[in-house]
């Protein structure tokens, strides 16, 4: 009877997959041995911990590499245990595993030149080399011991594989055989899906990527011990849109004049107020009454009564847009001034580098820094990127430590988590910089049961969530006003992106990116309505201008308070096309050429004016090219902290 349950086959399959884990562990040890001078782990216990944190990344890589082998091992062919079929599985197993495993050995040496695990970005480095064979044989001669080590480990792995074999069994009861096979297949498929996503069998925001390796490390370079090279290559196989450009009409002088990547302001005397940046999940401009007074939308209804009232005492930007489309785009755009276009910067091969940001510049001025996000620690890659930016303290669902306030899907409800932030800041020494990313205005659009009668469904499901977050912010500000740090604090409130639209005006291509930006400082001169173009990447330079930061710094955005140095503009991407707005026109650019020019008020992009190109349109295209060229060069060449 047991042979019909195929237990022996499953045990052997598990053994063969466990072998991969063992040899990946040995690869991690060797990776550290060859690069100990660069990685410098303090103790054996710390190294073991890093290997433990690397298990989800090993799991993802091993399952990707072995998914075909696993499937063919468990499909009910009835001849699975036959010697010929097992020989076929043997060759498939090692053809895939030894190829992937070899990439780890390459990084034993290559890491010391790149300071990062190898990704598909390496193809962009070598694709124009005409002497690849020569380079390979040079590597083979200079580092012969790496090839010898690889050969030894491959032989041992093959030996270990052959030590445990599947028993030859011929099933006779088809019903039991096929019935168990179906159940087993479904179970293994579920395990594979969860494992490939990083071990998350619940509602995951996305599969783990390179950025998540920074979640548990104190020293960013240790994320390379957590990672393995097959994972780094697989995760960037189809996601690297970060390729340097070389437009003939764009040179360094054009970049300096059109992009002005290095900013320096002397508009205000140096001060050290606290700074709090509140990134509001899915809070599109459509939901705000204060931002729609001139929108001429019939029967418009606001869902943000508190923020509308706060806007009366703030400087608000009613023509602001995102630089990305997703939450994972928002953190880098807002805190580091790094937009995302086709792919998220934080999911690219390049986030693990020194980055000049609002965090690094303020820490240089003596600020303590913190980041709050009520979701599971590491969700959306925020913990990893916070570590890369150098944020001192990260507060998530773990630190909140009370799942009675968990919404069941994403994280801690906004109201209690904002109160937690307030109480935490009360204990912080000043000056401090702190940022929070809210979570409650997200599908499946739930609100706490006690507020079901207070916040109603609205015209679209998200409306009640927007109202709940607005109320949560009201509660935060009500309590924060009682704190001694409040009156000397700059508050910036900005959305990461929009969400469900109700009014047709906000379904237009350009307005899908429309968001609010609010700057509030109690009892200050920063009050009024600014209708100039604004964007997320402008927040970083604006804060530095406000506090009188005198040093030069890298920023693709501009200070929203400075009306002389740089003209307002907005750049973002649909995922395949760039949208660049400035002056009287909107330019749609495909990365090589402009596909259209539209009047600034033609938010629906209905009337293409490209047949009537003029000097302003040509200048707009040149500025777009210059921005992209400088952006790609600085990201790829790791110049995000270079003046």
C-alpha positions as CSV (number, residue, x, y, z in Angstrom):
1,X,0.0,0.0,0.0
2,X,2.8,2.4,0.9
3,X,4.3,2.3,-2.6
4,X,1.0,3.7,-3.9
5,X,1.5,6.7,-1.6
6,X,5.0,7.3,-3.1
7,X,6.5,8.1,0.3
8,X,9.9,6.9,-0.7
9,X,9.9,9.2,-3.8
10,X,9.0,12.2,-1.7
11,X,11.6,11.4,0.9
12,X,14.3,11.2,-1.7
13,X,13.1,14.4,-3.4
14,X,13.3,16.2,-0.1
15,X,16.8,14.9,0.4
16,X,17.9,16.1,-3.0
17,X,16.5,19.6,-2.3
18,X,18.1,19.7,1.1
19,X,21.5,18.9,-0.5
20,X,21.1,22.2,-2.4
21,X,20.7,24.1,0.9
22,X,23.8,22.5,2.3
23,X,25.9,23.4,-0.6
24,X,24.5,26.9,-0.7
25,X,25.6,27.3,2.9
26,X,29.1,26.1,2.0
27,X,29.1,28.7,-0.8
28,X,28.2,31.4,1.7
29,X,31.1,30.4,4.0
30,X,33.5,30.5,1.1
31,X,32.1,33.8,-0.2
32,X,32.9,35.3,3.3
33,X,36.3,33.6,3.5
34,X,37.4,35.1,0.2
35,X,36.0,38.5,1.0
36,X,36.5,38.7,4.8
37,X,38.5,41.9,4.5
38,X,35.5,43.7,2.8
39,X,32.7,42.1,4.8
40,X,34.2,41.9,8.3
41,X,31.7,40.1,10.5
42,X,32.3,40.6,14.2
43,X,31.6,37.1,15.5
44,X,30.8,33.5,14.4
45,X,27.4,34.0,15.9
46,X,26.8,37.0,13.7
47,X,27.8,35.1,10.6
48,X,25.4,32.2,11.5
49,X,22.6,34.8,11.9
50,X,23.4,36.2,8.5
51,X,23.2,32.7,7.0
52,X,19.9,32.2,8.7
53,X,18.5,35.4,7.3
54,X,19.7,34.2,3.9
55,X,17.5,31.1,4.0
56,X,14.5,32.8,2.2
57,X,16.8,33.9,-0.5
58,X,18.4,30.5,-0.8
59,X,14.9,29.0,-0.9
60,X,13.8,31.3,-3.7
61,X,16.9,30.5,-5.8
62,X,16.8,26.8,-5.2
63,X,13.1,26.5,-6.1
64,X,13.5,28.6,-9.2
65,X,16.4,26.5,-10.4
66,X,14.8,23.2,-9.5
67,X,11.1,23.8,-10.3
68,X,11.2,21.7,-13.4
69,X,13.1,18.9,-11.7
70,X,10.6,18.9,-8.8
71,X,7.6,18.8,-11.1
72,X,8.9,16.0,-13.2
73,X,9.8,14.1,-10.0
74,X,6.3,14.0,-8.7
75,X,4.1,13.9,-11.8
76,X,2.4,10.5,-11.9
77,X,4.1,8.8,-14.9
78,X,4.1,5.4,-13.2
79,X,7.7,5.0,-14.5
80,X,9.1,7.6,-12.2
81,X,11.2,5.1,-10.2
82,X,12.6,3.3,-13.3
83,X,16.4,3.6,-13.7
84,X,16.2,5.3,-17.0
85,X,13.8,8.0,-15.8
86,X,15.9,8.5,-12.6
87,X,19.0,8.9,-14.8
88,X,17.2,11.6,-16.8
89,X,16.3,13.4,-13.5
90,X,19.9,13.2,-12.4
91,X,21.2,15.0,-15.5
92,X,18.4,17.6,-15.3
93,X,19.2,18.2,-11.6
94,X,22.9,18.8,-12.1
95,X,22.6,20.6,-15.4
96,X,20.5,23.3,-13.7
97,X,22.1,23.3,-10.2
98,X,25.7,23.3,-11.1
99,X,25.2,26.1,-13.6
100,X,23.5,28.2,-11.0
101,X,26.0,27.2,-8.3
102,X,28.9,28.3,-10.5
103,X,27.7,31.9,-10.3
104,X,28.4,31.9,-6.5
105,X,32.0,30.9,-7.2
106,X,32.4,33.7,-9.7
107,X,31.5,36.1,-7.0
108,X,34.2,34.8,-4.7
109,X,36.5,36.9,-6.8
110,X,34.3,39.3,-8.8
111,X,32.8,40.8,-5.6
112,X,36.1,42.5,-4.7
113,X,35.8,44.5,-7.9
114,X,32.1,45.3,-7.9
115,X,31.3,45.3,-4.1
116,X,27.9,43.7,-4.9
117,X,26.5,40.3,-5.9
118,X,26.5,39.8,-9.6
119,X,23.2,40.6,-11.3
120,X,22.0,40.8,-14.9
121,X,23.5,44.3,-14.9
122,X,26.8,42.5,-15.6
123,X,25.6,41.8,-19.1
124,X,25.5,45.6,-19.8
125,X,29.1,45.7,-18.7
126,X,30.4,42.9,-20.9
127,X,28.1,43.1,-24.0
128,X,30.4,45.4,-25.9
129,X,33.5,43.5,-25.0
130,X,35.1,41.8,-28.0
131,X,37.6,39.8,-26.1
132,X,35.3,37.8,-23.8
133,X,37.1,34.5,-24.5
134,X,40.4,36.1,-23.6
135,X,39.0,37.5,-20.4
136,X,37.6,34.1,-19.5
137,X,40.9,32.2,-20.0
138,X,42.7,34.9,-18.1
139,X,40.3,34.5,-15.2
140,X,40.7,30.7,-15.4
141,X,44.5,31.0,-15.2
142,X,44.7,33.7,-12.5
143,X,42.1,32.1,-10.3
144,X,42.6,28.4,-11.0
145,X,41.9,27.5,-7.4
146,X,38.3,28.8,-7.7
147,X,37.7,26.3,-10.5
148,X,39.4,23.6,-8.5
149,X,37.1,24.3,-5.5
150,X,34.1,24.3,-7.7
151,X,35.1,21.0,-9.2
152,X,35.6,19.5,-5.8
153,X,32.2,20.7,-4.5
154,X,30.5,19.5,-7.7
155,X,32.0,16.0,-7.3
156,X,31.0,15.8,-3.6
157,X,27.5,17.0,-4.4
158,X,27.1,14.3,-7.1
159,X,28.5,11.7,-4.7
160,X,26.0,12.7,-2.0
161,X,23.1,12.7,-4.5
162,X,23.9,9.1,-5.5
163,X,24.1,7.9,-1.9
164,X,20.3,7.9,-1.6
165,X,18.3,6.4,-4.5
166,X,14.7,5.9,-5.2
167,X,13.5,2.3,-4.8
168,X,12.1,0.8,-8.0
169,X,8.4,0.3,-7.5
170,X,5.6,-0.5,-9.9
171,X,2.2,0.8,-8.7
172,X,-0.7,-1.5,-9.2
173,X,-3.6,0.3,-7.7
174,X,-4.2,3.3,-10.1
175,X,-6.8,5.0,-8.0
176,X,-4.6,5.2,-4.9
177,X,-1.5,6.1,-7.0
178,X,-3.1,8.9,-8.9
179,X,-5.3,10.2,-6.0
180,X,-2.3,10.6,-3.8
181,X,-0.2,12.0,-6.6
182,X,-2.8,14.8,-7.2
183,X,-2.9,15.7,-3.5
184,X,0.9,15.6,-3.3
185,X,1.3,17.8,-6.4
186,X,-1.1,20.4,-5.1
187,X,0.7,20.5,-1.8
188,X,4.2,20.8,-3.4
189,X,2.9,23.5,-5.8
190,X,1.7,25.5,-2.8
191,X,5.1,25.1,-1.1
192,X,6.9,26.2,-4.3
193,X,4.8,29.3,-4.7
194,X,5.3,30.3,-1.1
195,X,9.0,29.5,-1.2
196,X,9.6,31.4,-4.3
197,X,8.0,34.5,-2.8
198,X,10.4,34.2,0.2
199,X,8.4,31.9,2.5
200,X,5.3,34.1,2.7
201,X,2.2,32.0,2.6
202,X,-0.1,34.8,3.6
203,X,-1.0,38.0,1.8
204,X,2.4,39.2,0.5
205,X,2.9,42.6,-1.0
206,X,5.4,41.2,-3.5
207,X,8.1,38.5,-3.8
208,X,11.3,39.3,-1.9
209,X,14.0,41.1,-3.9
210,X,17.6,42.3,-3.4
211,X,16.5,45.1,-1.2
212,X,15.0,42.7,1.4
213,X,18.5,41.4,2.1
214,X,19.2,44.7,3.9
215,X,16.3,44.2,6.4
216,X,18.2,42.5,9.2
217,X,21.7,43.8,8.8
218,X,23.3,46.6,10.7
219,X,26.1,47.0,8.2
220,X,24.7,47.3,4.7
221,X,27.6,45.3,3.1
222,X,26.4,42.2,5.1
223,X,23.4,42.0,2.9
224,X,25.7,40.4,0.3
225,X,26.3,37.5,2.8
226,X,22.5,37.2,3.2
227,X,22.1,37.0,-0.6
228,X,23.3,34.4,-3.0
229,X,24.3,35.1,-6.6
230,X,21.7,32.9,-8.4
231,X,19.0,34.8,-6.5
232,X,20.5,38.2,-7.5
233,X,20.6,37.1,-11.2
234,X,17.1,35.6,-11.2
235,X,15.5,38.6,-9.5
236,X,17.0,41.0,-11.9
237,X,16.7,38.8,-15.0
238,X,13.7,40.8,-16.4
239,X,13.7,43.9,-14.3
240,X,16.8,45.9,-15.1
241,X,15.7,48.9,-17.1
242,X,18.6,50.9,-15.7
243,X,20.8,51.3,-18.7
244,X,23.0,54.2,-19.4
245,X,22.0,56.4,-22.4
246,X,24.2,58.5,-24.6
247,X,22.1,61.0,-26.5
248,X,24.3,62.8,-29.1
249,X,22.9,66.3,-28.2
250,X,23.4,65.8,-24.4
251,X,26.8,66.5,-22.8
252,X,27.9,67.6,-19.3
253,X,27.2,71.2,-20.1
254,X,23.7,70.5,-21.2
255,X,23.1,68.5,-18.0
256,X,24.5,71.3,-15.8
257,X,22.2,73.8,-17.5
258,X,19.0,71.8,-18.0
259,X,19.0,69.5,-15.1
260,X,21.1,71.3,-12.5
261,X,21.8,68.0,-10.6
262,X,23.8,69.8,-7.9
263,X,21.8,72.2,-5.7
264,X,23.0,74.8,-3.2
265,X,20.7,77.4,-1.6
266,X,21.3,80.5,0.4
267,X,17.7,81.7,0.7
268,X,17.3,81.2,4.5
269,X,19.5,81.4,7.6
270,X,20.6,78.1,9.1
271,X,18.1,76.6,11.6
272,X,17.4,73.2,13.0
273,X,13.7,72.6,13.3
274,X,12.4,69.0,13.6
275,X,11.2,67.5,10.3
276,X,8.3,65.0,10.0
277,X,7.5,63.6,6.5
278,X,4.1,61.8,6.4
279,X,3.7,59.6,3.3
280,X,0.0,58.8,2.9
281,X,-0.9,55.6,1.2
282,X,-3.0,56.0,-1.9
283,X,-4.1,59.6,-1.1
284,X,-4.7,60.9,-4.6
285,X,-5.4,64.6,-5.0
286,X,-9.0,63.7,-6.1
287,X,-10.0,63.1,-2.4
288,X,-9.0,66.6,-1.1
289,X,-11.4,69.6,-1.1
290,X,-8.6,72.1,-0.6
291,X,-6.9,70.9,-3.7
292,X,-10.0,71.0,-6.0
293,X,-11.3,74.5,-5.6
294,X,-10.5,75.3,-9.2
295,X,-11.1,71.9,-10.6
296,X,-14.7,72.7,-11.7
297,X,-15.9,69.2,-10.8
298,X,-19.6,69.2,-10.5
299,X,-20.9,68.2,-7.1
300,X,-17.4,67.6,-5.8
301,X,-17.2,65.9,-2.4
302,X,-14.2,66.0,-0.2
303,X,-13.1,63.1,2.0
304,X,-10.4,64.9,4.0
305,X,-12.1,67.4,6.3
306,X,-9.1,67.6,8.7
307,X,-6.5,68.0,6.0
308,X,-8.6,70.5,4.3
309,X,-8.6,72.5,7.5
310,X,-4.9,72.0,8.0
311,X,-4.4,73.3,4.4
312,X,-5.8,76.7,5.4
313,X,-2.7,77.1,7.7
314,X,-0.2,75.5,5.3
315,X,1.6,76.0,2.0
316,X,-0.1,73.6,-0.4
317,X,0.9,72.7,-4.0
318,X,-2.2,72.1,-6.0
319,X,-0.4,71.0,-9.2
320,X,1.7,68.2,-7.8
321,X,2.4,64.7,-9.1
322,X,4.1,61.5,-8.2
323,X,7.4,60.3,-9.7
324,X,6.2,56.7,-9.7
325,X,3.2,54.5,-9.8
326,X,3.6,52.3,-6.7
327,X,4.3,52.5,-3.0
328,X,7.8,51.1,-3.5
329,X,8.5,54.0,-5.8
330,X,7.4,56.6,-3.3
331,X,10.0,56.2,-0.5
332,X,13.0,56.7,-2.7
333,X,11.4,59.6,-4.6
334,X,10.3,61.5,-1.4
335,X,13.2,60.8,1.0
336,X,16.1,60.5,-1.5
337,X,14.8,62.4,-4.5
338,X,15.3,59.3,-6.7
339,X,12.3,58.7,-9.0
340,X,11.4,55.4,-10.5
341,X,10.5,54.9,-14.1
342,X,9.9,51.6,-15.8
343,X,11.1,49.7,-12.7
344,X,11.4,50.7,-9.1
345,X,14.9,52.0,-8.2
346,X,14.7,50.0,-5.0
347,X,14.0,46.7,-6.9
348,X,16.9,47.3,-9.3
349,X,20.4,46.0,-9.0
350,X,21.6,49.4,-7.8
351,X,20.0,50.5,-4.5
352,X,22.8,49.2,-2.3
353,X,25.1,52.2,-2.6
354,X,25.9,55.3,-0.7
355,X,23.0,57.7,-1.3
356,X,22.8,61.4,-0.5
357,X,19.3,62.0,0.8
358,X,17.3,64.0,3.3
359,X,18.4,61.4,5.8
360,X,22.2,61.7,5.2
361,X,22.2,65.5,5.0
362,X,20.2,66.0,8.2
363,X,22.2,63.4,10.1
364,X,25.3,65.4,9.0
365,X,23.7,68.4,10.8
366,X,23.2,66.4,14.0
367,X,19.6,65.1,13.5
368,X,18.4,61.7,14.8
369,X,16.4,59.9,12.2
370,X,13.5,57.4,12.3
371,X,11.0,55.7,10.0
372,X,7.6,54.3,10.9
373,X,5.5,51.8,8.9
374,X,2.8,49.8,10.6
375,X,3.1,46.7,8.3
376,X,5.2,43.7,8.9
377,X,8.8,44.7,9.2
378,X,10.4,44.7,5.8
379,X,7.1,45.0,3.9
380,X,7.6,46.7,0.6
381,X,11.3,46.7,1.1
382,X,11.1,49.8,3.4
383,X,13.2,48.3,6.2
384,X,16.0,47.4,3.8
385,X,16.0,50.8,2.1
386,X,15.8,52.6,5.5
387,X,19.0,50.8,6.4
388,X,20.6,51.8,3.1
389,X,19.7,55.4,3.7
390,X,21.2,55.2,7.2
391,X,18.0,55.8,9.2
392,X,18.8,55.3,12.9
393,X,15.6,53.6,14.0
394,X,12.9,51.6,12.2
395,X,9.5,51.1,13.9
396,X,7.1,48.6,12.4
397,X,4.5,46.1,13.4
398,X,7.1,44.2,15.4
399,X,8.0,47.2,17.6
400,X,4.4,48.2,18.0
401,X,3.9,44.8,19.5
402,X,0.2,44.7,19.8
403,X,-1.6,42.7,17.1
404,X,-5.0,43.5,18.6
405,X,-4.7,46.6,16.4
406,X,-3.7,44.6,13.3
407,X,-6.1,45.1,10.4
408,X,-5.8,41.5,9.3
409,X,-4.2,42.3,5.9
410,X,-1.5,45.0,5.8
411,X,-0.6,46.3,9.2
412,X,-1.5,48.2,12.3
413,X,-4.5,50.6,11.9
414,X,-3.4,54.2,11.2
415,X,-5.0,55.7,14.3
416,X,-3.1,53.7,16.9
417,X,0.1,53.6,14.9
418,X,0.2,57.4,14.5
419,X,-0.4,57.7,18.2
420,X,2.5,55.3,18.7
421,X,4.6,57.5,16.5
422,X,3.7,60.6,18.6
423,X,4.6,58.9,21.9
424,X,7.9,57.6,20.4
425,X,8.8,61.1,19.2
426,X,8.1,62.5,22.6
427,X,11.1,60.5,23.9
428,X,13.4,61.5,21.0
429,X,15.9,64.2,21.5
430,X,15.7,67.2,19.1
431,X,16.4,68.0,16.4
432,X,15.0,64.9,14.8
433,X,13.8,63.8,11.3
434,X,11.1,61.2,11.2
435,X,8.9,59.8,8.4
436,X,5.9,57.6,8.5
437,X,4.2,55.6,5.7
438,X,0.5,55.0,6.5
439,X,-1.2,51.7,5.6
440,X,-5.0,51.8,6.1
441,X,-6.1,53.4,2.8
442,X,-5.4,50.2,0.9
443,X,-7.5,47.4,-0.6
444,X,-9.5,45.5,0.6
445,X,-10.5,48.9,2.0
446,X,-11.4,48.0,5.6
447,X,-11.7,50.3,8.6
448,X,-11.9,49.4,12.3
449,X,-15.3,48.0,13.3
450,X,-15.9,50.8,15.8
451,X,-15.9,53.3,12.9
452,X,-18.2,51.4,10.5
453,X,-21.1,53.8,11.2
454,X,-18.9,56.9,11.2
455,X,-17.1,56.5,7.8
456,X,-19.4,55.3,5.0
457,X,-18.6,53.5,1.8
458,X,-18.7,56.6,-0.3
459,X,-18.8,56.6,-4.1
460,X,-15.9,54.1,-4.3
461,X,-14.7,51.7,-1.5
462,X,-11.5,53.6,-0.7
463,X,-13.4,56.8,0.3
464,X,-14.1,55.5,3.8
465,X,-10.5,54.5,4.2
466,X,-9.3,58.0,3.2
467,X,-11.7,59.5,5.7
468,X,-10.4,57.1,8.4
469,X,-6.8,58.1,7.7
470,X,-7.8,61.8,7.7
471,X,-9.4,61.3,11.1
472,X,-6.3,59.4,12.3
473,X,-4.1,62.4,11.3
474,X,-6.5,64.7,13.1
475,X,-6.0,62.6,16.3
476,X,-2.2,62.7,15.8
477,X,-2.0,66.5,15.4
478,X,-4.4,67.0,18.3
479,X,-2.1,65.1,20.6
480,X,1.2,66.3,19.0
481,X,0.2,69.9,19.7
482,X,0.7,69.1,23.4
483,X,4.3,68.1,22.9
484,X,7.2,70.5,23.4
485,X,8.7,69.6,20.0
486,X,5.5,70.4,18.0
487,X,5.9,74.2,17.4
488,X,9.4,73.8,16.1
489,X,8.6,71.2,13.5
490,X,8.1,71.2,9.7
491,X,5.5,68.7,8.7
492,X,5.3,67.6,5.1
493,X,2.3,65.5,4.0
494,X,2.4,63.8,0.6
495,X,0.9,60.8,-1.1
496,X,2.9,57.9,-2.5
497,X,0.4,57.6,-5.4
498,X,-3.2,57.9,-6.3
499,X,-5.8,55.1,-6.2
500,X,-9.4,54.4,-7.3
501,X,-10.8,57.4,-9.1
502,X,-14.4,58.5,-9.1
503,X,-14.4,61.7,-11.1
504,X,-13.6,61.4,-14.7
505,X,-11.2,64.4,-14.5
506,X,-8.8,62.2,-12.5
507,X,-9.0,59.2,-14.8
508,X,-7.1,61.3,-17.5
509,X,-3.6,60.0,-18.1
510,X,-1.7,62.9,-16.5
511,X,-4.1,63.3,-13.6
512,X,-3.7,59.6,-12.6
513,X,-0.4,60.8,-11.1
514,X,-2.0,63.8,-9.2
515,X,-1.3,64.0,-5.5
516,X,-1.4,66.6,-2.7
517,X,1.7,68.2,-1.2
518,X,1.2,70.0,2.1
519,X,3.9,71.9,4.1
520,X,2.8,72.9,7.5
521,X,4.9,74.7,10.2
522,X,3.0,76.0,13.2
523,X,2.8,79.8,13.4
524,X,5.0,80.3,10.3
525,X,5.0,82.3,7.1
526,X,4.5,79.1,5.0
527,X,0.8,79.6,4.2
528,X,-0.8,79.8,0.8
529,X,-1.6,78.1,-2.4
530,X,1.1,77.4,-5.0
531,X,-0.1,76.4,-8.5
532,X,3.3,75.7,-10.0
533,X,4.2,72.2,-11.1
534,X,5.6,70.2,-8.2
535,X,6.6,66.6,-7.6
536,X,7.8,64.2,-5.0
537,X,11.5,64.6,-5.7
538,X,11.1,68.3,-4.9
539,X,10.5,67.6,-1.2
540,X,14.1,66.8,-0.3
541,X,15.6,70.0,-1.7
542,X,12.6,72.0,-0.3
543,X,13.3,70.9,3.2
544,X,17.0,71.7,3.0
545,X,16.2,75.1,1.6
546,X,13.7,75.8,4.4
547,X,16.2,75.0,7.2
548,X,18.9,77.0,5.6
549,X,21.2,74.1,4.6
550,X,24.2,75.9,3.0
551,X,26.2,73.0,1.4
552,X,25.9,71.7,-2.1
553,X,24.0,68.4,-2.5
554,X,22.7,66.1,-5.3
555,X,19.1,66.5,-6.2
556,X,17.1,66.1,-9.4
557,X,14.3,68.0,-7.8
558,X,14.1,71.7,-7.0
559,X,13.2,73.7,-3.9
560,X,9.5,74.6,-4.2
561,X,10.3,77.8,-2.4
562,X,13.0,78.9,-4.9
563,X,11.5,80.7,-7.9
564,X,14.7,81.8,-9.5
565,X,17.1,79.0,-9.9
566,X,15.1,76.4,-11.8
567,X,11.8,76.4,-13.6
568,X,9.0,74.0,-12.4
569,X,8.8,70.7,-14.1
570,X,7.5,67.1,-13.5
571,X,8.8,63.8,-14.8
572,X,7.3,60.4,-14.4
573,X,6.6,57.2,-16.4
574,X,3.7,55.0,-17.4
575,X,6.1,52.0,-17.2
576,X,6.9,52.2,-20.8
577,X,6.8,55.9,-21.7
578,X,8.3,59.0,-20.0
579,X,6.0,62.0,-19.3
580,X,7.8,65.3,-19.0
581,X,5.9,68.5,-18.2
582,X,7.2,72.0,-18.2
583,X,6.0,75.4,-19.2
584,X,3.2,75.2,-21.8
585,X,3.7,71.6,-22.9
586,X,3.7,68.0,-21.9
587,X,6.2,65.7,-23.7
588,X,5.7,62.0,-24.2
589,X,9.0,60.3,-24.8
590,X,9.8,56.6,-25.4
591,X,13.4,56.7,-24.4
592,X,14.7,57.4,-27.9
593,X,12.4,60.0,-29.4
594,X,9.3,62.1,-28.6
595,X,6.0,60.5,-29.6
596,X,3.9,63.6,-28.8
597,X,3.6,67.1,-27.4
598,X,0.5,68.3,-25.7
599,X,-0.8,71.5,-24.3
600,X,-0.3,71.7,-20.5
601,X,-4.0,71.7,-20.0
602,X,-4.6,68.7,-22.2
603,X,-4.4,66.2,-19.3
604,X,-6.2,63.6,-21.4
605,X,-3.5,63.8,-24.1
606,X,-6.1,64.1,-26.8
607,X,-4.5,66.6,-29.2
608,X,-1.0,65.7,-30.3
609,X,0.9,68.9,-31.4
610,X,4.0,67.1,-32.6
611,X,3.3,68.2,-36.2
612,X,3.7,71.8,-35.0
613,X,7.0,71.4,-33.2
614,X,8.6,74.6,-32.0
615,X,11.6,75.8,-30.0
616,X,9.9,75.2,-26.7
617,X,9.0,71.6,-27.6
618,X,12.6,71.0,-28.8
619,X,13.9,72.3,-25.5
620,X,11.5,70.2,-23.5
621,X,12.7,67.0,-25.3
622,X,16.3,68.0,-24.7
623,X,15.6,68.5,-21.0
624,X,13.9,65.1,-20.8
625,X,16.9,63.4,-22.4
626,X,19.4,65.3,-20.2
627,X,17.5,64.2,-17.1
628,X,17.3,60.6,-18.2
629,X,21.0,60.5,-19.1
630,X,22.2,62.0,-15.8
631,X,19.8,59.8,-13.9
632,X,21.0,56.6,-15.5
633,X,24.6,57.4,-15.2
634,X,24.5,58.3,-11.6
635,X,22.4,55.3,-10.6
636,X,24.4,52.7,-12.7
637,X,27.9,54.2,-11.8
638,X,26.9,54.6,-8.2
639,X,27.2,58.4,-8.0
640,X,24.1,59.0,-5.9
641,X,26.3,60.6,-3.2
642,X,28.6,62.5,-5.5
643,X,28.5,66.2,-5.9
